[in-house]
Amino acid sequence: MSEIKNFIVGIIVFIVWSAIMFVSGYLLSDRNATKRINEANNELAEQQRKYDELIKETDERIRDIREQLLGKVLDNGKTAKELSGIIEQIKRQRIDL
């Protein structure tokens, strides 16, 4: 009878020990997974910051190019007006001759 009790107690101790090992393994695995997820989130945040910075720089470049082109178009418009004026003067001189 004593051997059966010892055997049953041994089985119960083994089951409790197995459950504790399973739970501790699960918690350790969960901690490692959480750590990896946090590291991945930090990397993604850094990449997003870099992309945002690149977008900002690109927007500034586009704005600068647009301003330069607008300035050239305005200069070309002034030049076209001046050329039109010169052509008109030449036409008048022909008529006067």
N, CA, C and O atoms as CSV, one atom per row, in Angstrom:
chain,resi,resn,atom,element,x,y,z
A,1,MET,N,N,0.811,-1.183,0.000
A,1,MET,CA,C,0.000,0.000,0.000
A,1,MET,C,C,0.862,1.257,0.000
A,1,MET,O,O,0.581,2.236,-0.691
A,2,SER,N,N,1.907,1.191,0.792
A,2,SER,CA,C,2.816,2.328,0.886
A,2,SER,C,C,3.499,2.591,-0.457
A,2,SER,O,O,3.751,3.738,-0.827
A,3,GLU,N,N,3.788,1.523,-1.169
A,3,GLU,CA,C,4.419,1.683,-2.482
A,3,GLU,C,C,3.454,2.334,-3.469
A,3,GLU,O,O,3.872,3.135,-4.305
A,4,ILE,N,N,2.186,2.003,-3.381
A,4,ILE,CA,C,1.184,2.607,-4.271
A,4,ILE,C,C,1.050,4.090,-3.959
A,4,ILE,O,O,0.954,4.912,-4.870
A,5,LYS,N,N,1.044,4.436,-2.668
A,5,LYS,CA,C,0.963,5.855,-2.286
A,5,LYS,C,C,2.184,6.609,-2.805
A,5,LYS,O,O,2.064,7.706,-3.350
A,6,ASN,N,N,3.355,6.010,-2.630
A,6,ASN,CA,C,4.583,6.655,-3.118
A,6,ASN,C,C,4.543,6.819,-4.637
A,6,ASN,O,O,4.976,7.836,-5.179
A,7,PHE,N,N,4.010,5.788,-5.316
A,7,PHE,CA,C,3.907,5.858,-6.773
A,7,PHE,C,C,2.939,6.962,-7.203
A,7,PHE,O,O,3.235,7.724,-8.123
A,8,ILE,N,N,1.781,7.047,-6.535
A,8,ILE,CA,C,0.789,8.084,-6.845
A,8,ILE,C,C,1.363,9.467,-6.546
A,8,ILE,O,O,1.197,10.395,-7.338
A,9,VAL,N,N,2.040,9.604,-5.399
A,9,VAL,CA,C,2.664,10.886,-5.055
A,9,VAL,C,C,3.726,11.233,-6.096
A,9,VAL,O,O,3.840,12.393,-6.490
A,10,GLY,N,N,4.495,10.263,-6.542
A,10,GLY,CA,C,5.505,10.484,-7.575
A,10,GLY,C,C,4.890,10.973,-8.875
A,10,GLY,O,O,5.404,11.885,-9.522
A,11,ILE,N,N,3.763,10.337,-9.250
A,11,ILE,CA,C,3.063,10.758,-10.473
A,11,ILE,C,C,2.547,12.179,-10.319
A,11,ILE,O,O,2.682,12.992,-11.233
A,12,ILE,N,N,1.954,12.486,-9.162
A,12,ILE,CA,C,1.428,13.843,-8.919
A,12,ILE,C,C,2.569,14.846,-8.955
A,12,ILE,O,O,2.436,15.908,-9.564
A,13,VAL,N,N,3.691,14.528,-8.313
A,13,VAL,CA,C,4.846,15.436,-8.322
A,13,VAL,C,C,5.345,15.625,-9.754
A,13,VAL,O,O,5.686,16.738,-10.154
A,14,PHE,N,N,5.387,14.533,-10.528
A,14,PHE,CA,C,5.832,14.628,-11.916
A,14,PHE,C,C,4.892,15.514,-12.727
A,14,PHE,O,O,5.349,16.335,-13.522
A,15,ILE,N,N,3.581,15.354,-12.534
A,15,ILE,CA,C,2.597,16.171,-13.262
A,15,ILE,C,C,2.743,17.641,-12.881
A,15,ILE,O,O,2.736,18.511,-13.753
A,16,VAL,N,N,2.876,17.925,-11.579
A,16,VAL,CA,C,3.039,19.318,-11.127
A,16,VAL,C,C,4.344,19.884,-11.691
A,16,VAL,O,O,4.370,21.012,-12.182
A,17,TRP,N,N,5.423,19.106,-11.621
A,17,TRP,CA,C,6.711,19.562,-12.140
A,17,TRP,C,C,6.614,19.833,-13.645
A,17,TRP,O,O,7.135,20.838,-14.128
A,18,SER,N,N,5.948,18.940,-14.385
A,18,SER,CA,C,5.772,19.120,-15.834
A,18,SER,C,C,4.977,20.387,-16.123
A,18,SER,O,O,5.318,21.148,-17.028
A,19,ALA,N,N,3.901,20.611,-15.339
A,19,ALA,CA,C,3.087,21.811,-15.541
A,19,ALA,C,C,3.908,23.068,-15.273
A,19,ALA,O,O,3.819,24.040,-16.024
A,20,ILE,N,N,4.704,23.056,-14.212
A,20,ILE,CA,C,5.543,24.219,-13.889
A,20,ILE,C,C,6.551,24.456,-15.005
A,20,ILE,O,O,6.767,25.600,-15.407
A,21,MET,N,N,7.166,23.401,-15.506
A,21,MET,CA,C,8.136,23.549,-16.590
A,21,MET,C,C,7.468,24.081,-17.855
A,21,MET,O,O,8.032,24.926,-18.550
A,22,PHE,N,N,6.266,23.586,-18.152
A,22,PHE,CA,C,5.542,24.054,-19.324
A,22,PHE,C,C,5.219,25.538,-19.205
A,22,PHE,O,O,5.445,26.304,-20.142
A,23,VAL,N,N,4.690,25.943,-18.055
A,23,VAL,CA,C,4.318,27.347,-17.837
A,23,VAL,C,C,5.553,28.244,-17.892
A,23,VAL,O,O,5.517,29.307,-18.512
A,24,SER,N,N,6.655,27.822,-17.245
A,24,SER,CA,C,7.860,28.647,-17.259
A,24,SER,C,C,8.432,28.735,-18.672
A,24,SER,O,O,8.917,29.795,-19.070
A,25,GLY,N,N,8.385,27.649,-19.435
A,25,GLY,CA,C,8.831,27.678,-20.832
A,25,GLY,C,C,7.967,28.592,-21.668
A,25,GLY,O,O,8.467,29.339,-22.509
A,26,TYR,N,N,6.664,28.531,-21.437
A,26,TYR,CA,C,5.744,29.408,-22.171
A,26,TYR,C,C,6.025,30.871,-21.868
A,26,TYR,O,O,6.079,31.702,-22.774
A,27,LEU,N,N,6.204,31.185,-20.581
A,27,LEU,CA,C,6.470,32.576,-20.194
A,27,LEU,C,C,7.793,33.055,-20.761
A,27,LEU,O,O,7.886,34.191,-21.226
A,28,LEU,N,N,8.818,32.214,-20.733
A,28,LEU,CA,C,10.109,32.579,-21.290
A,28,LEU,C,C,10.002,32.795,-22.798
A,28,LEU,O,O,10.563,33.751,-23.334
A,29,SER,N,N,9.291,31.917,-23.471
A,29,SER,CA,C,9.085,32.055,-24.912
A,29,SER,C,C,8.311,33.322,-25.220
A,29,SER,O,O,8.636,34.037,-26.168
A,30,ASP,N,N,7.283,33.604,-24.421
A,30,ASP,CA,C,6.489,34.811,-24.611
A,30,ASP,C,C,7.345,36.059,-24.415
A,30,ASP,O,O,7.201,37.025,-25.165
A,31,ARG,N,N,8.225,36.056,-23.431
A,31,ARG,CA,C,9.108,37.197,-23.180
A,31,ARG,C,C,10.045,37.411,-24.367
A,31,ARG,O,O,10.272,38.544,-24.792
A,32,ASN,N,N,10.590,36.310,-24.901
A,32,ASN,CA,C,11.484,36.429,-26.059
A,32,ASN,C,C,10.734,36.943,-27.287
A,32,ASN,O,O,11.253,37.766,-28.041
A,33,ALA,N,N,9.529,36.459,-27.478
A,33,ALA,CA,C,8.722,36.913,-28.614
A,33,ALA,C,C,8.401,38.401,-28.471
A,33,ALA,O,O,8.470,39.151,-29.445
A,34,THR,N,N,8.057,38.819,-27.274
A,34,THR,CA,C,7.763,40.235,-27.037
A,34,THR,C,C,8.996,41.089,-27.289
A,34,THR,O,O,8.899,42.176,-27.858
A,35,LYS,N,N,10.145,40.600,-26.868
A,35,LYS,CA,C,11.396,41.327,-27.098
A,35,LYS,C,C,11.662,41.478,-28.594
A,35,LYS,O,O,12.026,42.561,-29.053
A,36,ARG,N,N,11.482,40.400,-29.356
A,36,ARG,CA,C,11.695,40.461,-30.802
A,36,ARG,C,C,10.699,41.390,-31.478
A,36,ARG,O,O,11.056,42.117,-32.405
A,37,ILE,N,N,9.463,41.368,-31.024
A,37,ILE,CA,C,8.448,42.265,-31.601
A,37,ILE,C,C,8.812,43.710,-31.326
A,37,ILE,O,O,8.683,44.554,-32.213
A,38,ASN,N,N,9.261,44.015,-30.122
A,38,ASN,CA,C,9.662,45.382,-29.790
A,38,ASN,C,C,10.846,45.829,-30.633
A,38,ASN,O,O,10.885,46.968,-31.097
A,39,GLU,N,N,11.817,44.934,-30.835
A,39,GLU,CA,C,12.960,45.280,-31.677
A,39,GLU,C,C,12.523,45.547,-33.112
A,39,GLU,O,O,12.997,46.488,-33.749
A,40,ALA,N,N,11.617,44.713,-33.617
A,40,ALA,CA,C,11.113,44.901,-34.978
A,40,ALA,C,C,10.347,46.219,-35.087
A,40,ALA,O,O,10.476,46.931,-36.082
A,41,ASN,N,N,9.559,46.541,-34.076
A,41,ASN,CA,C,8.827,47.809,-34.084
A,41,ASN,C,C,9.785,48.997,-34.064
A,41,ASN,O,O,9.549,49.997,-34.742
A,42,ASN,N,N,10.861,48.892,-33.293
A,42,ASN,CA,C,11.844,49.970,-33.253
A,42,ASN,C,C,12.515,50.144,-34.608
A,42,ASN,O,O,12.733,51.271,-35.051
A,43,GLU,N,N,12.847,49.035,-35.271
A,43,GLU,CA,C,13.449,49.117,-36.605
A,43,GLU,C,C,12.472,49.742,-37.595
A,43,GLU,O,O,12.863,50.580,-38.408
A,44,LEU,N,N,11.217,49.342,-37.532
A,44,LEU,CA,C,10.213,49.921,-38.423
A,44,LEU,C,C,10.031,51.413,-38.178
A,44,LEU,O,O,9.870,52.188,-39.121
A,45,ALA,N,N,10.057,51.808,-36.920
A,45,ALA,CA,C,9.920,53.227,-36.591
A,45,ALA,C,C,11.110,54.014,-37.148
A,45,ALA,O,O,10.933,55.127,-37.643
A,46,GLU,N,N,12.303,53.455,-37.074
A,46,GLU,CA,C,13.496,54.119,-37.606
A,46,GLU,C,C,13.407,54.238,-39.127
A,46,GLU,O,O,13.729,55.284,-39.689
A,47,GLN,N,N,12.977,53.183,-39.782
A,47,GLN,CA,C,12.815,53.232,-41.233
A,47,GLN,C,C,11.744,54.248,-41.626
A,47,GLN,O,O,11.912,54.981,-42.600
A,48,GLN,N,N,10.650,54.292,-40.878
A,48,GLN,CA,C,9.590,55.257,-41.173
A,48,GLN,C,C,10.108,56.681,-41.012
A,48,GLN,O,O,9.765,57.560,-41.803
A,49,ARG,N,N,10.936,56.914,-39.985
A,49,ARG,CA,C,11.512,58.237,-39.777
A,49,ARG,C,C,12.403,58.620,-40.965
A,49,ARG,O,O,12.370,59.758,-41.433
A,50,LYS,N,N,13.196,57.662,-41.445
A,50,LYS,CA,C,14.058,57.929,-42.600
A,50,LYS,C,C,13.226,58.237,-43.840
A,50,LYS,O,O,13.539,59.166,-44.584
A,51,TYR,N,N,12.155,57.450,-44.066
A,51,TYR,CA,C,11.300,57.695,-45.220
A,51,TYR,C,C,10.610,59.057,-45.117
A,51,TYR,O,O,10.500,59.770,-46.115
A,52,ASP,N,N,10.153,59.418,-43.937
A,52,ASP,CA,C,9.529,60.729,-43.750
A,52,ASP,C,C,10.516,61.851,-44.045
A,52,ASP,O,O,10.157,62.865,-44.642
A,53,GLU,N,N,11.762,61.661,-43.621
A,53,GLU,CA,C,12.793,62.659,-43.869
A,53,GLU,C,C,13.075,62.774,-45.372
A,53,GLU,O,O,13.224,63.878,-45.895
A,54,LEU,N,N,13.147,61.631,-46.061
A,54,LEU,CA,C,13.366,61.644,-47.506
A,54,LEU,C,C,12.205,62.324,-48.237
A,54,LEU,O,O,12.414,63.076,-49.189
A,55,ILE,N,N,10.992,62.054,-47.784
A,55,ILE,CA,C,9.824,62.684,-48.407
A,55,ILE,C,C,9.879,64.191,-48.210
A,55,ILE,O,O,9.580,64.950,-49.131
A,56,LYS,N,N,10.258,64.626,-47.019
A,56,LYS,CA,C,10.356,66.049,-46.737
A,56,LYS,C,C,11.416,66.699,-47.631
A,56,LYS,O,O,11.183,67.764,-48.203
A,57,GLU,N,N,12.585,66.050,-47.748
A,57,GLU,CA,C,13.644,66.586,-48.602
A,57,GLU,C,C,13.196,66.638,-50.058
A,57,GLU,O,O,13.476,67.604,-50.767
A,58,THR,N,N,12.497,65.593,-50.499
A,58,THR,CA,C,12.014,65.551,-51.879
A,58,THR,C,C,11.007,66.665,-52.127
A,58,THR,O,O,11.046,67.319,-53.169
A,59,ASP,N,N,10.108,66.881,-51.178
A,59,ASP,CA,C,9.137,67.968,-51.322
A,59,ASP,C,C,9.832,69.317,-51.416
A,59,ASP,O,O,9.423,70.172,-52.203
A,60,GLU,N,N,10.882,69.517,-50.619
A,60,GLU,CA,C,11.627,70.773,-50.674
A,60,GLU,C,C,12.312,70.939,-52.024
A,60,GLU,O,O,12.312,72.030,-52.595
A,61,ARG,N,N,12.895,69.858,-52.534
A,61,ARG,CA,C,13.545,69.922,-53.852
A,61,ARG,C,C,12.545,70.246,-54.940
A,61,ARG,O,O,12.810,71.069,-55.816
A,62,ILE,N,N,11.389,69.593,-54.881
A,62,ILE,CA,C,10.349,69.859,-55.884
A,62,ILE,C,C,9.908,71.311,-55.814
A,62,ILE,O,O,9.717,71.958,-56.844
A,63,ARG,N,N,9.744,71.826,-54.592
A,63,ARG,CA,C,9.348,73.226,-54.427
A,63,ARG,C,C,10.409,74.167,-55.018
A,63,ARG,O,O,10.072,75.143,-55.689
A,64,ASP,N,N,11.687,73.869,-54.766
A,64,ASP,CA,C,12.759,74.697,-55.315
A,64,ASP,C,C,12.772,74.652,-56.837
A,64,ASP,O,O,12.921,75.684,-57.492
A,65,ILE,N,N,12.617,73.456,-57.400
A,65,ILE,CA,C,12.601,73.318,-58.864
A,65,ILE,C,C,11.419,74.067,-59.447
A,65,ILE,O,O,11.546,74.728,-60.478
A,66,ARG,N,N,10.266,73.966,-58.794
A,66,ARG,CA,C,9.071,74.671,-59.275
A,66,ARG,C,C,9.303,76.188,-59.272
A,66,ARG,O,O,8.931,76.881,-60.219
A,67,GLU,N,N,9.918,76.691,-58.207
A,67,GLU,CA,C,10.194,78.129,-58.136
A,67,GLU,C,C,11.178,78.551,-59.219
A,67,GLU,O,O,11.015,79.607,-59.831
A,68,GLN,N,N,12.204,77.727,-59.460
A,68,GLN,CA,C,13.165,78.055,-60.511
A,68,GLN,C,C,12.499,78.067,-61.879
A,68,GLN,O,O,12.734,78.969,-62.683
A,69,LEU,N,N,11.664,77.059,-62.142
A,69,LEU,CA,C,10.972,77.012,-63.434
A,69,LEU,C,C,10.019,78.194,-63.596
A,69,LEU,O,O,9.913,78.780,-64.673
A,70,LEU,N,N,9.332,78.531,-62.516
A,70,LEU,CA,C,8.420,79.678,-62.583
A,70,LEU,C,C,9.195,80.955,-62.893
A,70,LEU,O,O,8.754,81.786,-63.687
A,71,GLY,N,N,10.365,81.101,-62.251
A,71,GLY,CA,C,11.207,82.267,-62.528
A,71,GLY,C,C,11.657,82.308,-63.975
A,71,GLY,O,O,11.673,83.375,-64.588
A,72,LYS,N,N,12.024,81.161,-64.530
A,72,LYS,CA,C,12.451,81.112,-65.929
A,72,LYS,C,C,11.294,81.413,-66.872
A,72,LYS,O,O,11.469,82.098,-67.880
A,73,VAL,N,N,10.115,80.902,-66.543
A,73,VAL,CA,C,8.944,81.176,-67.377
A,73,VAL,C,C,8.635,82.671,-67.362
A,73,VAL,O,O,8.324,83.257,-68.399
A,74,LEU,N,N,8.721,83.277,-66.192
A,74,LEU,CA,C,8.478,84.719,-66.107
A,74,LEU,C,C,9.530,85.492,-66.897
A,74,LEU,O,O,9.212,86.457,-67.592
A,75,ASP,N,N,10.783,85.060,-66.782
A,75,ASP,CA,C,11.843,85.711,-67.567
A,75,ASP,C,C,11.602,85.548,-69.050
A,75,ASP,O,O,11.800,86.485,-69.823
A,76,ASN,N,N,11.173,84.356,-69.455
A,76,ASN,CA,C,10.878,84.118,-70.869
A,76,ASN,C,C,9.705,84.983,-71.321
A,76,ASN,O,O,9.682,85.462,-72.455
A,77,GLY,N,N,8.735,85.182,-70.435
A,77,GLY,CA,C,7.601,86.049,-70.773
A,77,GLY,C,C,8.050,87.486,-70.978
A,77,GLY,O,O,7.597,88.159,-71.903
A,78,LYS,N,N,8.938,87.952,-70.113
A,78,LYS,CA,C,9.471,89.309,-70.259
A,78,LYS,C,C,10.270,89.425,-71.554
A,78,LYS,O,O,10.162,90.414,-72.279
A,79,THR,N,N,11.064,88.409,-71.831
A,79,THR,CA,C,11.866,88.416,-73.058
A,79,THR,C,C,10.957,88.420,-74.276
A,79,THR,O,O,11.235,89.120,-75.251
A,80,ALA,N,N,9.880,87.653,-74.237
A,80,ALA,CA,C,8.936,87.615,-75.359
A,80,ALA,C,C,8.297,88.986,-75.553
A,80,ALA,O,O,8.112,89.423,-76.689
A,81,LYS,N,N,7.958,89.668,-74.465
A,81,LYS,CA,C,7.382,91.013,-74.584
A,81,LYS,C,C,8.384,91.989,-75.194
A,81,LYS,O,O,8.043,92.799,-76.056
A,82,GLU,N,N,9.641,91.890,-74.720
A,82,GLU,CA,C,10.678,92.769,-75.262
A,82,GLU,C,C,10.887,92.515,-76.750
A,82,GLU,O,O,11.015,93.450,-77.541
A,83,LEU,N,N,10.919,91.218,-77.126
A,83,LEU,CA,C,11.080,90.881,-78.546
A,83,LEU,C,C,9.890,91.380,-79.356
A,83,LEU,O,O,10.063,91.869,-80.472
A,84,SER,N,N,8.685,91.262,-78.805
A,84,SER,CA,C,7.493,91.769,-79.507
A,84,SER,C,C,7.603,93.276,-79.698
A,84,SER,O,O,7.248,93.803,-80.753
A,85,GLY,N,N,8.094,93.962,-78.678
A,85,GLY,CA,C,8.278,95.416,-78.793
A,85,GLY,C,C,9.295,95.767,-79.860
A,85,GLY,O,O,9.085,96.693,-80.644
A,86,ILE,N,N,10.393,95.034,-79.894
A,86,ILE,CA,C,11.425,95.290,-80.907
A,86,ILE,C,C,10.873,95.016,-82.298
A,86,ILE,O,O,11.129,95.779,-83.229
A,87,ILE,N,N,10.110,93.925,-82.446
A,87,ILE,CA,C,9.512,93.603,-83.748
A,87,ILE,C,C,8.561,94.702,-84.169
A,87,ILE,O,O,8.536,95.079,-85.341
A,88,GLU,N,N,7.778,95.224,-83.240
A,88,GLU,CA,C,6.859,96.326,-83.554
A,88,GLU,C,C,7.639,97.560,-84.005
A,88,GLU,O,O,7.240,98.238,-84.952
A,89,GLN,N,N,8.734,97.847,-83.337
A,89,GLN,CA,C,9.554,98.999,-83.731
A,89,GLN,C,C,10.113,98.809,-85.133
A,89,GLN,O,O,10.139,99.748,-85.928
A,90,ILE,N,N,10.558,97.596,-85.437
A,90,ILE,CA,C,11.086,97.325,-86.777
A,90,ILE,C,C,9.985,97.483,-87.812
A,90,ILE,O,O,10.218,98.051,-88.879
A,91,LYS,N,N,8.774,96.984,-87.508
A,91,LYS,CA,C,7.650,97.137,-88.442
A,91,LYS,C,C,7.341,98.610,-88.663
A,91,LYS,O,O,7.065,99.021,-89.790
A,92,ARG,N,N,7.384,99.405,-87.608
A,92,ARG,CA,C,7.092,100.845,-87.724
A,92,ARG,C,C,8.161,101.520,-88.587
A,92,ARG,O,O,7.866,102.380,-89.417
A,93,GLN,N,N,9.403,101.104,-88.367
A,93,GLN,CA,C,10.483,101.709,-89.154
A,93,GLN,C,C,10.329,101.375,-90.619
A,93,GLN,O,O,10.628,102.217,-91.466
A,94,ARG,N,N,9.874,100.185,-90.952
A,94,ARG,CA,C,9.645,99.803,-92.340
A,94,ARG,C,C,8.531,100.653,-92.944
A,94,ARG,O,O,8.597,101.127,-94.078
A,95,ILE,N,N,7.479,100.817,-92.090
A,95,ILE,CA,C,6.353,101.616,-92.579
A,95,ILE,C,C,6.806,103.055,-92.781
A,95,ILE,O,O,6.402,103.695,-93.752
A,96,ASP,N,N,7.628,103.568,-91.892
A,96,ASP,CA,C,8.091,104.944,-92.001
A,96,ASP,C,C,8.995,105.145,-93.211
A,96,ASP,O,O,9.059,106.247,-93.756
A,97,LEU,N,N,9.679,104.116,-93.629
A,97,LEU,CA,C,10.568,104.232,-94.768
A,97,LEU,C,C,9.738,104.306,-96.005
A,97,LEU,O,O,10.279,104.409,-97.107
